[in-house]
Amino acid sequence: MNSFYTDQQTIEELGTSGDVRTFCQSRCPRIYEDTLLPVEEDGSDQEWYPPGHGNIFQSLEMTGVLHELLEQGRDIMLVSNIDNTGATLDLKIAQFACDEDVEFIMECTEKTENDIKVDDFHARFDDYPDMQDLDSLKVEGDVRFERDVVLKGDVTIVNKTTKRQVISAGTVLDNEQVVFE
């Protein structure tokens, strides 16, 4: 499931590689905090936001993907959020769902230190860099990224100081190691 922001890039990246089916989640209007009214329409994507993974079931139905899957005889689905792309189906859980006629099972876990680090990761960016040609990224220390940064190849950024460092808007890092000392 993609958002309207990521769908075209995902399709282009996947090309014809395998039997991968994508679909878009809904679009919801942004609202003003003080009036709770929708922002004025200007024809751009900025007046909309993707609601996120909680919208998956409605999006599966609205896009016709649910019908396609049911027509193929599929009735068990593993859903994993992007931060858990290594998830695999536990056949014991699938068997339990079948045996007990359970319609929905969700794994819930306590928030960990790693989850907090993910939240901090998102706070580092004014806007996410172009990482389409990025092989690996390692960032150590307090580093923030301004808009329109491009990262390619293997990039390492290390801040050894106690002061926040900023990767300036428009910077292109291609197979580079940046060290702030």
URDA-V227409 format. One record per residue. N is the residue number from 1. RES is the residue in one small letter. SS is DSSP state (h for helix, s for strand, l for the rest). OMEGA is omega in whole degrees, 0 to 359 (999 if undefined). D_LAST is the distance of its C-alpha to the last C-alpha in whole Angstrom. Layout:
n = [N/N]
res = [RES/RES]
ss = [SS/SS]
omega = [OMEGA/OMEGA]
d_last = [D_LAST/D_LAST]
//
This chain:
n = [1/2/3/4/5/6/7/8/9/10/11/12/13/14/15/16/17/18/19/20/21/22/23/24/25/26/27/28/29/30/31/32/33/34/35/36/37/38/39/40/41/42/43/44/45/46/47/48/49/50/51/52/53/54/55/56/57/58/59/60/61/62/63/64/65/66/67/68/69/70/71/72/73/74/75/76/77/78/79/80/81/82/83/84/85/86/87/88/89/90/91/92/93/94/95/96/97/98/99/100/101/102/103/104/105/106/107/108/109/110/111/112/113/114/115/116/117/118/119/120/121/122/123/124/125/126/127/128/129/130/131/132/133/134/135/136/137/138/139/140/141/142/143/144/145/146/147/148/149/150/151/152/153/154/155/156/157/158/159/160/161/162/163/164/165/166/167/168/169/170/171/172/173/174/175/176/177/178/179/180/181]
res = [m/n/s/f/y/t/d/q/q/t/i/e/e/l/g/t/s/g/d/v/r/t/f/c/q/s/r/c/p/r/i/y/e/d/t/l/l/p/v/e/e/d/g/s/d/q/e/w/y/p/p/g/h/g/n/i/f/q/s/l/e/m/t/g/v/l/h/e/l/l/e/q/g/r/d/i/m/l/v/s/n/i/d/n/t/g/a/t/l/d/l/k/i/a/q/f/a/c/d/e/d/v/e/f/i/m/e/c/t/e/k/t/e/n/d/i/k/v/d/d/f/h/a/r/f/d/d/y/p/d/m/q/d/l/d/s/l/k/v/e/g/d/v/r/f/e/r/d/v/v/l/k/g/d/v/t/i/v/n/k/t/t/k/r/q/v/i/s/a/g/t/v/l/d/n/e/q/v/v/f/e]
ss = [l/s/l/l/l/l/h/h/h/h/h/h/h/h/l/l/l/l/l/l/l/l/l/s/l/l/l/s/s/l/s/l/l/l/l/l/l/s/l/l/l/l/l/l/h/h/h/s/s/l/l/l/h/h/h/h/h/h/h/h/h/h/l/l/h/h/h/h/h/h/h/l/l/l/l/l/l/l/l/l/l/h/h/h/l/l/l/l/l/l/h/h/h/h/h/h/h/h/h/l/l/l/l/l/l/l/l/l/l/l/l/l/h/h/h/h/h/h/h/h/h/h/h/l/s/l/l/l/l/s/l/l/l/s/s/s/s/s/s/s/l/l/s/s/s/l/l/l/l/s/s/s/s/s/s/s/s/s/s/l/l/l/l/l/s/s/s/l/l/l/l/s/s/s/l/l/s/s/s/s/l]
omega = [179/169/176/176/190/189/184/180/178/180/179/181/180/182/179/184/173/183/181/181/177/174/182/171/181/172/179/181/172/181/175/182/186/183/185/176/179/176/181/179/175/178/181/176/184/179/182/173/175/186/176/190/176/181/189/185/177/181/176/182/185/181/181/181/178/179/178/182/179/177/178/179/180/179/174/181/171/177/180/178/185/180/176/184/177/183/176/181/174/185/178/178/178/179/177/180/179/184/185/181/179/183/187/175/179/173/179/180/175/175/183/176/179/177/179/177/177/178/177/179/181/182/182/190/167/177/184/179/170/183/184/181/180/176/178/179/176/179/177/178/184/181/178/183/175/184/172/174/179/179/182/176/178/183/176/178/183/175/180/181/176/182/176/177/185/170/190/178/177/181/174/177/183/182/184/173/180/180/174/181/999]
d_last = [42/40/39/40/37/36/40/40/37/38/41/40/37/40/42/45/44/46/48/45/46/44/45/44/44/45/44/44/44/42/43/43/42/44/47/47/48/46/44/46/47/45/45/42/40/38/41/41/39/40/41/39/40/43/45/45/49/50/48/50/53/53/51/54/52/54/57/56/55/58/60/58/59/56/56/52/49/46/43/39/37/34/31/34/35/35/38/42/45/47/50/51/50/52/55/55/55/58/60/60/60/56/55/52/49/46/43/41/39/37/33/31/27/26/28/26/23/25/26/22/21/24/23/19/21/23/25/25/23/26/25/29/28/25/25/22/19/16/14/12/11/12/13/16/18/20/24/25/21/23/21/23/23/20/17/14/11/9/7/5/6/9/10/12/10/13/15/17/21/22/19/20/18/21/20/16/13/10/6/4/0]
//
